[in-house]
């Protein structure tokens, strides 16, 4: 290799590392369970209960057993669900009290960088208006979305989703339905 190119390549490599967003090397996830990771990681943890289900993004769900506790960014999680297709993690949903969402968003921003922010007005049953915010981090292989008001004004949610999971699952199910051997 040309000796004059070596320092240039080294500098280019360092620049590429410097501009890469934090956390970009690893798919998004939660406490070591990243998108695509194997079911055994969560299913082997006695704090979780796993059972079959059929949704567009999963054929199995694991959630915290009654009485088990979890936190995100030091804030208590009200519920936590891991969704699997086959044995691969395709999504994570967490619900928490709305009063903790800004702490979680700040931690996610620290790890993944700035997010896209969408605002909308929501109304309660009495007609009072509230500004709902949704923060979205688009990352290689997945998206993290934090929503200030999730169904109720006192609840927020964090969702981690695999970009292509729903389409892969739909395609596989369609192919299985067309296979005559499946109708025996």
N, C-alpha and C positions, 0 to 999 in steps of 0.2 A: 504494500500500500504506500502511496505517496506520503512522505513525512510532513509535507505542508498541509495536507488534508486532515491529518489526525487531530490537531488542535481545533480545527474548524468543526469537525464531526463531534468532538467532545463538547464543545460549546453549544452546538445545536441540540445535543441530547439533554444537556442541563436546562436549556431554555424550554424544551418540550416538557420536562418534568416540572418546571416552575409554573407553567401555565395550565397544567392539568388540574381539574377541579379536585378538591379533597375528596377522598373516598371513591374516585372513579375507577380504581383498579378492581374493586370488589363489587359484585352486583348488590343492589339494595337489599336490606333485610332488617332483622331485629335480633340483637344479642347473639350473633353467630349463625342464626338460621337465615341464610341468604336465599334469594330466589333461585330455584333449581336444586337446592339442597335436598338430601334424602329424607324421607318420612321418618326413618329410624331415629334421627336426631331428636325429634319432638316426641314421637311415640314411645321411646324408651324412658322418657322423663315421667315419673309417677305423678307429677303435678298436673298432667294433661290427660284428657279423655278424648279418644279418637273414634270416629264412627263414619260409616258410608253416607253419602248424599249425592245428589245429581244436580249440578248447576252448570251454567255455561263455562265456568272456569275451574271446576273441581269435581272429583268423585269421592273425596274424603275431607273431613274437617276435624281439626283437633282444637279443643278449647280448654282453658283453665278449669280444673275441677272446683266445685263449690268450696269456698273457704280458702282457696289458694290466692296468694297475692303476687303482683308483679308491678314494676315501675318502668317508666320511660322518662329519661332526663331527670330522675329523682322524684317524679310525680306519680301518684298511684293510678294504676290502670283499672277501670271498672270491669272491662271484659277484653279478652284477647283470643282471636281465632286465627289458626293457620289453615290454609286451603291447599289441597294437594290434588294433582292429576297423576294417576299411577302412583309413583313414589316421589315425584318431583314437586317441590313447593312452588305454587303459582301465585299466591297472594297471602297477605296478612292484614287483618283489620283489628284495630284497637279503639276502644271507646274510653273516654275519660271526662272528668268534670271540666266544663268550659273555663273555669277560673284558672286552669293549668295550661291551657293551650299555648299561650304566649311563651312560657318557659320552654315547652317542647319545640315550638317553631324556632326559637332562638338557638337551641341545641342543634336542630337539623340544619339551620343556616350555617352554624359553625362547622359542621361536618361536611356538608355538601355544597356550600356556597349559596349565593342569592337564588331566590325562587321566583317563579311567575306568581303574580297575585291577581286574583279575580275577586271583585266585590259585587254583591247583589243585595237587594233589600228583601227581608223576610218580615212577615207579619204574624203576630200571635192571634189567638182566637178573639181577643178584644179589639183587634185592629191596630195595635201599636206597632210601629216600624222599628226594625233593627238592621244594622249593617252586618251582613254575613261576609266573612272572608274565607277564601280558599287559596292555600299556598300549594304550588306544584313544583317539584323538582323532577325534571326529565333526565334520567341517567341511562348509561348503557345497560340495556336489558330490562329496565323497569322504571316505574314512576312511583314517587312518594307524594301523597296528597294529604294535607292537613286541612280539616274543615272546622271552622269556629263553632258553628251551630249545626249539629247533625241530628235532625229529626225533632230536637227539643232545644230550647234556649239555654238549658243548663248542661247540655252534653256536647262534646266535641269528638271528632274521630280522626284517626290516622290510618291511611290505607297504603299498602305497598303492593303494586301489581306488576305482573309480567306482561310486557307489551304484546306478545304474540300468543299468549296462552289460550285465549278464547277461540281464536281462529284455528290453532293446531288441534284443539279438542273437538271443535265442530267438524273439521275435516276428517279426523280419525273416526268419529261417530258415524258420519255419513258413509265413509268407506266400509265400515263394519256392517251397517244396515244394508248395503248393496251386495254384500258377500253372501251368496246362497248357502254357504256352509253355516252361517249364523242362524238359519231358519230350519234347523234339523231337530 
